[in-house]
Amino acid sequence: MRLADFILSNMEPILQQWEDFARTLTPAADGMDSPALRDHAEQMLRTIAADLQTPQSHEARIAKSQGGAPPALGVSSSETHADLRHSSGFTLGQMIAEYRALRTSVLALWLPPDHVSEAEEIHDVIRFNEAVDQALAESVVTYTNAVTTARNVFLGVLGHDLRSPLGAILLSSEVLLGAGNLPPKPTKNVSRIFTSVKRSIKIVGDLLDFTRTQLGSGIPVRIEPDDLALTCKGMVDEASAYHPDRRIDFQSKYTVPWRFDKSRMEQVIANLIENAIQHGETGTPVTVTLKASNEYAQLSVHNAGLPIQDSARASLFHPMIRHLHSGDGEYGAEAGLGLGLYIASAIVSAHQGDIEVDSGADRGTTFTVRIPMGRS
């Protein structure tokens, strides 16, 4: 009996072994009944048997081994299985172990009879392993996508819920400082609270923006007429006040009327200046330059210092990346989440613009943003 026929004829013993193994995957399997433990295993086995019975060319086998199998029509049973295992609390390792156990139990039960030739046996085993690997790959992708979605929803809820208490702390500290009647030591402590809460609110905002981009909605922008030069100067002044030990130069025309989202561009400017201060050479100025033509506004932020390593360029605008220079890992309270450049890039893209970097030992590092004149 060929392997495909064996699977179809011995479905119950195979499923029973699947169920027995799944029951050991605690604590997720605790309290689960037989249908839940067997979840979609029969459908997957029938799909595997059908695959074994389908003729396959050498080229198709190569394509399948490289992840180029024809896509399933609709949601496959292995994808549904992964979703249900994730929602039931099974770990990714436990789900993978189910497939490993299935592979072993089917082949151990089969023990091909004498009338199955060695060539047929090898062919069936190869095709069976291919089919199991295909189902496993579909399950792993679906499971990891479910984990990512759950994580992003959690971050979004966390960020949203943190804004109110942080806002209350910020407002209270601002009122205390504004009263002007605190002794010197309490004033210093309240100032620290005010500064720390402002930073915390920025981190929460970064989390919310990151969540928006990961869930597919993107960062919303509201394009309106405003003065881009005045917006840049405001952020330069704010950064100078926050970093009194660093010199930040601003070069621009007095006014640059443009169409853009002011609050979002403030994020871009602040993130680029903060990045330049963090990674620039101490004692050297950070230079912010704004130019405008008929079609594009160009904002550049330059700092002297070590160049960005070539190995870091590919992931420069990826989230959670904080290694710009070789051996320059940034950690601790001042490191942030590594979202600054990622969010800046996402905001610029939402303006239909682009951002690029030029870096060298002899010229320092310059991030350049170009945004077109918004139309709506």
C-alpha positions as CSV (number, residue, x, y, z in Angstrom):
1,M,0.0,0.0,0.0
2,R,1.4,3.4,-1.0
3,L,1.8,6.0,1.7
4,A,-1.2,8.2,0.5
5,D,-3.5,5.2,0.6
6,F,-2.2,4.2,3.9
7,I,-2.9,7.6,5.5
8,L,-6.5,7.6,4.2
9,S,-7.1,4.0,5.3
10,N,-5.6,4.5,8.8
11,M,-6.8,7.9,9.6
12,E,-8.1,7.0,13.1
13,P,-4.9,5.4,14.5
14,I,-2.9,8.4,13.2
15,L,-5.3,10.9,14.6
16,Q,-5.3,9.1,18.0
17,Q,-1.5,9.3,18.1
18,W,-1.8,13.0,17.3
19,E,-4.3,13.5,20.1
20,D,-2.2,11.6,22.6
21,F,0.8,13.7,21.9
22,A,-1.2,17.0,21.9
23,R,-2.5,16.1,25.3
24,T,1.1,16.2,26.7
25,L,1.5,19.8,25.5
26,T,0.6,21.4,28.8
27,P,-0.6,23.8,30.2
28,A,-2.3,24.8,27.0
29,A,-3.8,21.3,26.5
30,D,-5.2,21.0,30.0
31,G,-9.0,20.6,29.9
32,M,-9.2,20.3,26.1
33,D,-11.5,17.6,24.7
34,S,-10.7,15.3,21.8
35,P,-12.0,17.5,19.0
36,A,-10.0,20.4,20.2
37,L,-6.8,18.4,20.6
38,R,-7.2,16.9,17.1
39,D,-8.0,20.4,15.7
40,H,-7.8,20.3,11.8
41,A,-5.4,17.3,11.9
42,E,-7.7,15.2,9.7
43,Q,-8.1,18.0,7.1
44,M,-4.3,18.4,7.0
45,L,-3.7,14.7,6.6
46,R,-6.3,14.6,3.7
47,T,-4.5,17.5,2.1
48,I,-1.2,15.8,2.5
49,A,-2.6,12.5,1.0
50,A,-4.0,14.5,-1.9
51,D,-0.6,16.1,-2.5
52,L,1.1,12.7,-2.5
53,Q,-1.4,11.5,-5.2
54,T,-0.8,14.5,-7.4
55,P,1.8,14.1,-10.1
56,Q,4.8,16.4,-9.6
57,S,7.5,17.4,-12.1
58,H,11.1,17.8,-11.1
59,E,10.8,21.6,-11.6
60,A,7.7,21.7,-9.4
61,R,9.6,19.8,-6.7
62,I,12.5,22.2,-6.8
63,A,10.1,25.2,-6.6
64,K,8.2,23.7,-3.6
65,S,11.5,23.0,-1.8
66,Q,12.3,26.7,-2.2
67,G,9.0,28.0,-0.9
68,G,7.4,28.4,-4.3
69,A,4.5,26.0,-3.9
70,P,1.2,27.1,-5.5
71,P,-0.8,29.2,-3.0
72,A,-3.8,27.5,-1.4
73,L,-7.3,28.5,-2.4
74,G,-8.6,30.4,0.7
75,V,-7.4,29.7,4.2
76,S,-5.7,26.3,4.5
77,S,-6.3,23.9,7.3
78,S,-2.8,24.4,8.6
79,E,-3.3,28.1,8.8
80,T,-6.5,27.7,10.7
81,H,-4.8,25.2,13.0
82,A,-2.1,27.8,13.8
83,D,-4.6,30.5,14.6
84,L,-6.5,28.2,16.9
85,R,-3.3,26.9,18.6
86,H,-2.2,30.5,19.2
87,S,-5.5,31.5,20.6
88,S,-5.5,28.4,22.9
89,G,-2.2,29.3,24.4
90,F,0.1,26.8,22.7
91,T,3.6,28.1,22.1
92,L,5.2,28.1,18.7
93,G,7.6,25.3,19.8
94,Q,4.7,23.2,20.9
95,M,2.9,23.6,17.6
96,I,6.1,22.7,15.6
97,A,6.5,19.6,17.9
98,E,3.0,18.5,16.7
99,Y,4.2,18.3,13.1
100,R,7.4,16.6,14.2
101,A,5.4,13.9,16.0
102,L,3.0,13.6,13.1
103,R,5.9,12.9,10.7
104,T,7.4,10.3,13.0
105,S,4.1,8.5,13.8
106,V,2.9,8.2,10.2
107,L,6.2,6.9,8.9
108,A,6.5,4.5,11.8
109,L,3.0,3.1,11.4
110,W,3.4,2.7,7.6
111,L,6.4,0.4,7.5
112,P,6.0,-0.2,3.7
113,P,5.2,-3.8,2.7
114,D,7.4,-5.9,0.5
115,H,5.4,-5.1,-2.7
116,V,6.4,-1.4,-2.4
117,S,9.6,-1.0,-4.2
118,E,12.6,0.9,-2.7
119,A,12.2,3.6,-5.4
120,E,8.5,4.0,-4.6
121,E,9.3,4.1,-0.8
122,I,11.9,6.8,-1.3
123,H,9.5,8.8,-3.5
124,D,6.7,8.6,-1.0
125,V,8.8,9.6,1.9
126,I,10.2,12.6,0.1
127,R,6.8,13.7,-1.1
128,F,5.4,13.2,2.4
129,N,8.1,15.3,4.0
130,E,7.6,18.0,1.4
131,A,3.9,18.1,2.2
132,V,4.4,18.2,6.0
133,D,7.0,20.9,5.6
134,Q,4.6,22.9,3.4
135,A,1.9,22.6,6.1
136,L,4.4,23.5,8.8
137,A,5.6,26.6,6.9
138,E,2.0,27.8,6.5
139,S,1.3,27.3,10.2
140,V,4.5,29.0,11.4
141,V,3.8,32.1,9.2
142,T,0.2,32.3,10.4
143,Y,1.2,31.8,14.1
144,T,4.0,34.5,13.9
145,N,1.6,36.9,12.2
146,A,-0.9,36.3,15.0
147,V,1.8,37.0,17.6
148,T,2.8,40.2,15.8
149,T,-0.8,41.4,15.6
150,A,-1.5,40.7,19.2
151,R,1.7,42.5,20.2
152,N,0.9,45.6,18.2
153,V,-2.7,45.7,19.5
154,F,-1.2,45.4,23.1
155,L,1.2,48.3,22.4
156,G,-1.6,50.4,21.0
157,V,-3.8,49.8,24.0
158,L,-0.9,50.4,26.4
159,G,0.1,53.7,24.7
160,H,-3.5,54.9,24.6
161,D,-4.2,54.1,28.2
162,L,-0.9,55.7,29.4
163,R,-1.6,59.1,27.8
164,S,-4.2,60.2,30.3
165,P,-2.3,59.6,33.6
166,L,0.9,61.0,32.0
167,G,-1.0,64.1,30.8
168,A,-2.3,64.6,34.3
169,I,1.2,64.4,35.8
170,L,2.5,66.8,33.1
171,L,-0.2,69.3,33.7
172,S,0.2,69.2,37.5
173,S,4.0,69.7,37.4
174,E,3.5,72.6,34.9
175,V,1.0,74.3,37.3
176,L,3.4,73.8,40.2
177,L,6.3,75.3,38.2
178,G,4.2,78.2,36.9
179,A,3.1,79.2,40.4
180,G,6.7,80.3,41.2
181,N,6.3,79.9,44.9
182,L,8.2,76.6,45.5
183,P,11.5,76.6,47.3
184,P,14.6,75.8,45.2
185,K,14.9,72.1,46.0
186,P,11.3,71.2,45.3
187,T,11.4,73.4,42.1
188,K,14.4,71.3,40.9
189,N,12.5,68.0,41.7
190,V,9.3,69.2,40.0
191,S,11.4,70.3,36.9
192,R,12.8,66.8,36.7
193,I,9.3,65.3,36.9
194,F,8.2,67.7,34.1
195,T,11.1,66.8,31.9
196,S,10.8,63.1,32.5
197,V,7.0,63.1,31.8
198,K,7.5,65.0,28.6
199,R,10.0,62.3,27.5
200,S,7.6,59.6,28.5
201,I,4.8,61.2,26.5
202,K,7.0,61.2,23.5
203,I,7.8,57.5,23.9
204,V,4.1,56.8,24.2
205,G,3.5,58.8,21.1
206,D,6.2,56.8,19.3
207,L,4.6,53.5,20.4
208,L,1.2,54.6,19.0
209,D,2.8,55.7,15.7
210,F,4.7,52.4,15.5
211,T,1.5,50.5,16.1
212,R,-0.4,52.4,13.4
213,T,2.3,51.6,10.8
214,Q,2.4,47.9,11.8
215,L,-1.4,47.5,11.7
216,G,-1.4,48.9,8.2
217,S,-3.2,52.2,8.8
218,G,-0.1,54.2,8.5
219,I,0.7,57.6,10.1
220,P,-2.1,60.0,9.4
221,V,-1.2,63.5,8.2
222,R,-3.2,66.7,7.8
223,I,-1.8,68.8,5.1
224,E,-2.4,72.5,5.7
225,P,-0.7,75.9,4.8
226,D,1.9,76.9,7.4
227,D,5.4,78.3,7.7
228,L,8.0,75.5,7.5
229,A,10.9,77.8,8.5
230,L,9.0,78.9,11.6
231,T,8.3,75.3,12.5
232,C,11.9,74.3,12.1
233,K,13.1,77.3,14.2
234,G,10.7,76.4,17.0
235,M,12.1,72.8,17.2
236,V,15.7,74.1,17.0
237,D,14.9,76.5,19.9
238,E,13.3,73.6,21.9
239,A,16.2,71.3,21.3
240,S,18.7,74.0,22.3
241,A,16.8,74.5,25.6
242,Y,16.8,70.8,26.3
243,H,20.5,70.5,25.4
244,P,22.1,73.7,26.6
245,D,25.6,72.2,26.3
246,R,25.2,71.7,22.5
247,R,25.2,74.3,19.8
248,I,22.5,73.9,17.2
249,D,22.6,76.3,14.2
250,F,19.6,77.0,11.9
251,Q,20.1,78.2,8.4
252,S,17.1,79.2,6.3
253,K,15.1,82.0,4.8
254,Y,13.1,84.0,7.2
255,T,9.8,82.4,6.0
256,V,9.1,79.3,3.9
257,P,5.3,79.1,3.2
258,W,4.4,75.5,2.5
259,R,1.7,72.9,2.8
260,F,2.4,70.2,5.4
261,D,1.3,68.7,8.7
262,K,2.9,70.9,11.3
263,S,2.8,68.6,14.3
264,R,4.1,65.6,12.3
265,M,6.9,67.6,10.8
266,E,7.9,68.8,14.2
267,Q,8.3,65.1,15.1
268,V,10.6,64.6,12.1
269,I,12.7,67.7,12.9
270,A,12.9,66.8,16.6
271,N,13.9,63.2,15.9
272,L,16.6,64.1,13.4
273,I,18.1,66.7,15.8
274,E,18.0,64.3,18.7
275,N,19.7,61.7,16.6
276,A,22.4,64.1,15.5
277,I,23.0,65.2,19.1
278,Q,23.1,61.6,20.3
279,H,25.5,60.3,17.7
280,G,27.4,63.5,16.8
281,E,30.8,64.4,18.2
282,T,30.7,66.2,21.5
283,G,31.6,69.8,21.3
284,T,30.7,70.2,17.6
285,P,27.6,72.0,16.3
286,V,24.5,70.4,14.8
287,T,23.4,72.3,11.7
288,V,19.8,72.4,10.5
289,T,19.4,73.8,7.0
290,L,16.1,74.5,5.2
291,K,15.9,75.3,1.5
292,A,12.9,75.4,-0.9
293,S,12.3,75.4,-4.6
294,N,9.1,75.6,-6.6
295,E,8.3,71.9,-6.0
296,Y,10.2,70.6,-3.0
297,A,11.3,71.8,0.5
298,Q,14.6,70.3,1.6
299,L,15.5,69.9,5.2
300,S,19.0,68.8,6.2
301,V,20.4,67.9,9.6
302,H,24.2,67.6,9.8
303,N,26.5,66.4,12.6
304,A,30.2,65.8,12.8
305,G,31.6,62.5,14.2
306,L,32.0,58.9,13.3
307,P,30.4,57.8,10.0
308,I,27.5,55.4,9.9
309,Q,28.8,51.9,9.3
310,D,27.9,50.3,5.9
311,S,26.4,47.3,7.8
312,A,23.9,49.6,9.5
313,R,22.6,51.5,6.5
314,A,20.2,48.8,5.3
315,S,18.4,48.8,8.6
316,L,18.8,52.5,9.4
317,F,15.1,53.3,9.1
318,H,13.8,50.0,10.6
319,P,12.1,50.0,13.9
320,M,14.0,49.1,17.2
321,I,17.4,49.6,15.6
322,R,19.9,51.6,17.7
323,H,23.3,50.7,16.3
324,L,24.5,53.4,13.9
325,H,28.2,53.0,14.6
326,S,30.3,50.0,15.1
327,G,30.3,49.1,18.7
328,D,28.0,52.0,19.5
329,G,25.1,50.2,21.1
330,E,22.8,52.6,23.0
331,Y,20.9,51.3,26.0
332,G,19.5,52.7,29.2
333,A,16.9,55.4,29.9
334,E,18.3,57.8,27.4
335,A,18.4,55.3,24.5
336,G,14.7,55.3,23.7
337,L,13.1,52.6,21.7
338,G,15.0,53.1,18.5
339,L,11.9,54.3,16.7
340,G,13.0,57.9,15.9
341,L,14.3,57.4,12.4
342,Y,11.7,54.9,11.6
343,I,8.8,57.2,12.5
344,A,10.5,60.2,10.8
345,S,10.7,58.1,7.6
346,A,7.1,57.0,7.9
347,I,5.9,60.6,8.4
348,V,8.0,61.8,5.4
349,S,6.5,59.0,3.3
350,A,3.0,60.1,4.4
351,H,3.9,63.5,2.9
352,Q,4.9,61.7,-0.3
353,G,8.5,62.7,0.3
354,D,11.7,60.9,0.8
355,I,14.6,60.8,3.3
356,E,18.2,59.8,2.7
357,V,21.5,59.8,4.5
358,D,25.0,60.7,3.5
359,S,27.8,59.8,5.9
360,G,31.6,59.8,5.7
361,A,34.6,60.2,8.0
362,D,35.6,63.4,6.2
363,R,32.2,65.1,6.0
364,G,30.2,63.8,9.0
365,T,26.6,62.6,8.7
366,T,23.7,64.5,7.0
367,F,20.1,63.4,6.9
368,T,18.1,65.1,4.1
369,V,14.3,65.2,3.9
370,R,12.5,66.3,0.8
371,I,8.8,67.0,0.8
372,P,6.7,68.2,-2.1
373,M,4.2,71.0,-1.8
374,G,1.1,69.3,-0.4
375,R,-2.1,69.7,-2.5
376,S,-4.8,68.7,0.0
